């Protein structure tokens, strides 16, 4: 008796090839997976702890990301207006209060990939 069509080994080969193709396509199309080229950029964000006073003893820069503590102090000192819950500095940083009350707390200022936090107490 002769058999026409693929053998059992042939079907296994087709199944393995289809599974491999599906795995490759899922890796390419999966939106949650960062690419290898994106990983170094994500690690490049340098966050540093600061202990720099913009106005002693009321306003202290506590941390900075992708910038120096001195540059964060300089940006805040150029603002020169009353501190509200939200405001914008002349350097283009958008600042908003993240904790505390109207008498003091912590603010976060962001401009693209750069950011800093400051603490205010009256």
FIKEPA-586329 format. One record per atom (N, C-alpha, C): atom name; x, y, z. Coordinates in Angstrom, 3 decimals, padded with zeros to 6 digits. Example, Ala and Ser with C-alpha at 12.3 -4.5 7.8 and 13.67 -1.06 7.14 Angstrom:
BEGIN
   atom       east      north         up
      N    013.190   -005.690    007.800
     CA    012.300   -004.500    007.800
      C    013.200   -003.300    007.800
      N    012.850   -002.250    007.080
     CA    013.670   -001.060    007.140
      C    012.900    000.030    007.870
This chain:
BEGIN
   atom       east      north         up
      N    000.840   -001.160    000.000
     CA    000.000    000.000    000.000
      C    000.892    001.232    000.000
      N    000.694    002.096   -000.930
     CA    001.481    003.325   -001.000
      C    000.662    004.474   -000.439
      N    001.357    005.341    000.179
     CA    000.710    006.478    000.823
      C    001.073    007.742    000.064
      N    000.110    008.552   -000.227
     CA    000.413    009.828   -000.856
      C    000.189    010.937    000.170
      N    001.005    011.964    000.147
     CA    000.894    013.073    001.097
      C    002.031    013.050    002.098
      N    002.033    014.013    003.024
     CA    003.134    014.119    003.983
      C    003.105    013.007    005.021
      N    004.258    012.676    005.514
     CA    004.390    011.659    006.559
      C    004.253    012.333    007.922
      N    004.274    011.534    008.966
     CA    004.168    012.069    010.332
      C    005.358    012.984    010.626
      N    006.535    012.595    010.192
     CA    007.722    013.433    010.398
      C    007.582    014.754    009.651
      N    006.966    014.717    008.487
     CA    006.745    015.949    007.729
      C    005.789    016.895    008.441
      N    004.730    016.343    009.060
     CA    003.793    017.180    009.804
      C    004.452    017.803    011.029
      N    005.323    017.054    011.690
     CA    006.041    017.603    012.847
      C    006.924    018.772    012.425
      N    007.565    018.629    011.283
     CA    008.424    019.696    010.774
      C    007.602    020.948    010.471
      N    006.421    020.765    009.894
     CA    005.545    021.905    009.601
      C    005.085    022.566    010.900
      N    004.736    021.766    011.906
     CA    004.273    022.305    013.179
      C    005.378    023.093    013.879
      N    006.604    022.583    013.876
     CA    007.734    023.280    014.499
      C    008.031    024.586    013.767
      N    007.995    024.572    012.458
     CA    008.251    025.781    011.684
      C    007.178    026.834    011.944
      N    005.923    026.415    012.046
     CA    004.835    027.358    012.317
      C    004.965    027.959    013.709
      N    005.341    027.150    014.693
     CA    005.525    027.656    016.049
      C    006.680    028.654    016.112
      N    007.766    028.356    015.416
     CA    008.906    029.273    015.393
      C    008.532    030.594    014.724
      N    007.795    030.523    013.625
     CA    007.365    031.744    012.934
      C    006.443    032.570    013.816
      N    005.543    031.921    014.551
     CA    004.636    032.641    015.445
      C    005.414    033.316    016.572
      N    006.420    032.645    017.101
     CA    007.229    033.236    018.167
      C    007.984    034.461    017.681
      N    008.555    034.375    016.491
     CA    009.291    035.515    015.936
      C    008.350    036.682    015.693
      N    007.187    036.435    015.128
     CA    006.225    037.509    014.865
      C    005.712    038.141    016.150
      N    005.488    037.339    017.188
     CA    005.006    037.909    018.443
      C    006.063    038.789    019.093
      N    007.342    038.454    018.945
     CA    008.402    039.300    019.500
      C    008.496    040.619    018.749
      N    008.273    040.588    017.455
     CA    008.347    041.811    016.660
      C    007.151    042.716    016.893
      N    005.979    042.144    017.139
     CA    004.763    042.940    017.232
      C    004.361    043.262    018.662
      N    005.027    042.737    019.655
     CA    004.632    042.952    021.041
      C    004.977    044.374    021.459
      N    003.968    045.234    021.763
     CA    004.245    046.637    022.057
      C    004.876    046.860    023.420
      N    004.702    045.959    024.369
     CA    005.226    046.165    025.707
      C    006.698    045.860    025.854
      N    007.280    045.165    024.904
     CA    008.681    044.807    024.994
      C    009.554    045.927    024.459
      N    010.472    046.472    025.267
     CA    011.386    047.470    024.741
      C    012.425    046.812    023.845
      N    012.827    047.512    022.832
     CA    013.854    046.975    021.946
      C    015.214    047.107    022.608
      N    016.184    046.398    022.083
     CA    017.532    046.447    022.651
      C    018.129    047.837    022.505
      N    017.739    048.569    021.474
     CA    018.261    049.922    021.286
      C    017.664    050.893    022.293
      N    016.469    050.612    022.828
     CA    015.831    051.524    023.768
      C    016.353    051.359    025.188
      N    016.934    050.224    025.519
     CA    017.386    049.988    026.881
      C    018.484    050.936    027.339
      N    019.536    051.221    026.555
     CA    020.552    052.146    027.054
      C    019.998    053.540    027.326
      N    019.030    054.007    026.546
     CA    018.454    055.327    026.780
      C    017.686    055.341    028.096
      N    017.015    054.242    028.425
     CA    016.269    054.190    029.670
      C    017.218    054.182    030.866
      N    018.346    053.589    030.735
     CA    019.308    053.542    031.833
      C    020.118    054.819    031.959
      N    020.095    055.662    030.953
     CA    020.925    056.858    030.962
      C    020.387    057.946    031.880
      N    019.154    057.826    032.361
     CA    018.575    058.844    033.233
      C    019.296    058.809    034.580
      N    020.150    059.788    034.815
     CA    020.932    059.838    036.041
      C    020.196    060.680    037.079
      N    019.745    060.054    038.161
     CA    019.089    060.762    039.252
      C    020.103    060.933    040.358
      N    020.227    062.153    040.822
     CA    021.192    062.428    041.889
      C    020.498    063.099    043.058
      N    020.925    062.749    044.246
     CA    020.419    063.399    045.452
      C    021.124    064.733    045.612
      N    020.376    065.744    045.999
     CA    020.937    067.083    046.179
      C    020.661    067.565    047.599
      N    021.499    068.438    048.061
     CA    021.284    069.133    049.319
      C    021.727    070.579    049.106
      N    021.077    071.232    048.150
     CA    021.444    072.582    047.736
      C    020.276    073.505    048.050
      N    020.547    074.576    048.732
     CA    019.489    075.538    049.056
      C    019.400    076.594    047.978
      N    018.193    076.774    047.444
     CA    017.956    077.879    046.516
      C    017.789    079.158    047.319
      N    017.048    079.078    048.413
     CA    016.892    080.188    049.357
      C    016.936    079.591    050.754
      N    018.049    079.797    051.452
     CA    018.224    079.221    052.782
      C    017.348    079.967    053.770
      N    016.686    079.324    054.691
     CA    016.495    077.893    054.923
      C    015.165    077.375    054.376
      N    014.495    078.151    053.521
     CA    013.135    077.787    053.129
      C    013.033    076.863    051.926
      N    013.894    076.998    050.921
     CA    013.753    076.228    049.683
      C    015.021    075.416    049.448
      N    014.856    074.087    049.419
     CA    015.998    073.186    049.219
      C    015.736    072.285    048.027
      N    016.692    072.203    047.100
     CA    016.625    071.271    045.976
      C    017.009    069.902    046.532
      N    016.104    068.921    046.398
     CA    016.357    067.608    047.011
      C    016.867    066.563    046.029
      N    016.524    066.670    044.717
     CA    017.037    065.721    043.743
      C    016.933    066.315    042.351
      N    017.734    065.771    041.436
     CA    017.738    066.237    040.048
      C    017.953    065.041    039.129
      N    017.252    065.048    037.979
     CA    017.387    063.977    036.999
      C    017.867    064.580    035.694
      N    018.943    064.017    035.152
     CA    019.552    064.454    033.892
      C    019.975    065.911    033.924
      N    020.348    066.408    035.082
     CA    020.886    067.747    035.227
      C    021.634    067.816    036.553
      N    022.434    068.840    036.715
     CA    023.174    068.990    037.969
      C    022.305    069.697    039.002
      N    022.673    069.555    040.258
     CA    021.956    070.223    041.340
      C    022.112    071.739    041.215
      N    023.275    072.165    040.799
     CA    023.533    073.596    040.626
      C    022.635    074.194    039.545
      N    022.444    073.457    038.470
     CA    021.585    073.936    037.381
      C    020.120    073.998    037.815
      N    019.689    073.048    038.648
     CA    018.329    073.072    039.185
      C    018.147    074.288    040.087
      N    019.133    074.577    040.914
     CA    019.060    075.752    041.786
      C    018.985    077.026    040.958
      N    019.783    077.083    039.908
     CA    019.795    078.259    039.035
      C    018.433    078.466    038.376
      N    017.811    077.381    037.905
     CA    016.500    077.492    037.285
      C    015.472    077.998    038.284
      N    015.484    077.463    039.493
     CA    014.500    077.880    040.480
      C    014.715    079.332    040.909
      N    015.956    079.738    041.092
     CA    016.230    081.114    041.524
      C    015.807    082.134    040.485
      N    015.804    081.765    039.210
     CA    015.357    082.680    038.159
      C    013.843    082.882    038.180
      N    013.117    082.006    038.849
     CA    011.655    082.118    038.883
      C    011.246    083.405    039.598
      N    011.646    083.585    040.831
     CA    011.464    084.835    041.549
      C    010.043    085.296    041.816
      N    009.064    084.416    041.794
     CA    007.674    084.779    042.094
      C    007.180    083.903    043.235
      N    005.988    084.199    043.762
     CA    005.444    083.318    044.811
      C    005.236    081.885    044.295
      N    005.422    080.942    045.189
     CA    005.289    079.524    044.831
      C    003.827    079.130    044.958
      N    003.223    078.737    043.844
     CA    001.841    078.250    043.851
      C    001.818    076.738    043.734
      N    000.615    076.180    043.689
     CA    000.512    074.730    043.533
      C    001.053    074.281    042.187
      N    000.884    075.142    041.160
     CA    001.429    074.887    039.824
      C    001.989    076.183    039.279
      N    003.137    076.093    038.641
     CA    003.716    077.271    037.994
      C    004.735    076.823    036.962
      N    005.208    077.767    036.172
     CA    006.201    077.492    035.126
      C    007.384    078.427    035.336
      N    008.597    077.865    035.282
     CA    009.797    078.675    035.468
      C    010.227    079.288    034.129
      N    011.081    080.321    034.164
     CA    011.570    080.899    032.906
      C    012.367    079.905    032.063
      N    012.923    078.871    032.688
     CA    013.664    077.853    031.954
      C    012.778    076.831    031.262
      N    011.453    076.959    031.383
     CA    010.529    076.054    030.715
      C    010.104    074.858    031.545
      N    010.457    074.813    032.818
     CA    010.061    073.705    033.683
      C    008.636    073.933    034.190
      N    007.812    072.891    034.097
     CA    006.467    072.920    034.651
      C    006.536    072.312    036.050
      N    006.165    073.071    037.050
     CA    006.275    072.617    038.435
      C    004.888    072.422    039.027
      N    004.749    071.370    039.831
     CA    003.491    071.144    040.542
      C    003.790    070.525    041.895
      N    002.938    070.825    042.845
     CA    003.112    070.317    044.197
      C    002.694    068.854    044.243
      N    003.558    068.013    044.823
     CA    003.256    066.582    044.901
      C    002.901    066.135    046.316
      N    003.248    066.939    047.321
     CA    002.875    066.599    048.696
      C    002.935    067.851    049.555
      N    002.271    067.789    050.695
     CA    002.311    068.894    051.631
      C    001.058    069.744    051.605
      N    001.193    070.977    052.119
     CA    000.070    071.908    052.213
      C    000.496    073.256    051.648
      N   -000.314    074.276    051.879
     CA    000.070    075.585    051.350
      C    001.198    076.215    052.141
      N    001.522    075.675    053.299
     CA    002.608    076.208    054.119
      C    003.936    075.508    053.861
      N    003.915    074.446    053.087
     CA    005.145    073.735    052.795
      C    004.866    072.405    052.150
      N    005.898    071.812    051.584
     CA    005.747    070.511    050.950
      C    006.826    070.275    049.926
      N    006.523    069.390    048.958
     CA    007.480    069.044    047.914
      C    006.854    069.295    046.553
      N    007.657    069.866    045.639
     CA    007.241    070.148    044.272
      C    008.140    069.386    043.326
      N    007.595    069.057    042.155
     CA    008.361    068.395    041.098
      C    008.283    069.273    039.862
      N    009.440    069.580    039.285
     CA    009.530    070.428    038.096
      C    010.078    069.589    036.947
      N    009.401    069.610    035.785
     CA    009.749    068.748    034.655
      C    009.872    069.575    033.388
      N    010.886    069.239    032.593
     CA    011.061    069.828    031.265
      C    011.659    068.742    030.376
      N    010.808    068.032    029.629
     CA    011.293    066.933    028.781
      C    011.849    065.815    029.642
      N    013.097    065.433    029.402
     CA    013.740    064.370    030.163
      C    014.411    064.848    031.436
      N    014.438    066.152    031.643
     CA    015.070    066.706    032.846
      C    014.007    067.006    033.896
      N    014.382    066.854    035.166
     CA    013.446    067.129    036.254
      C    014.223    067.398    037.528
      N    013.582    068.113    038.438
     CA    014.141    068.261    039.777
      C    013.011    068.411    040.778
      N    013.323    068.137    042.030
     CA    012.373    068.282    043.129
      C    012.925    069.281    044.114
      N    012.025    070.078    044.685
     CA    012.446    070.968    045.743
      C    011.443    070.909    046.865
      N    011.926    071.243    048.047
     CA    011.096    071.255    049.237
      C    011.027    072.671    049.764
      N    009.827    073.067    050.161
     CA    009.601    074.414    050.668
      C    008.952    074.317    052.030
      N    009.424    075.096    052.955
     CA    008.820    075.166    054.281
      C    008.856    076.590    054.773
      N    007.733    077.031    055.325
     CA    007.652    078.413    055.797
      C    007.506    078.465    057.290
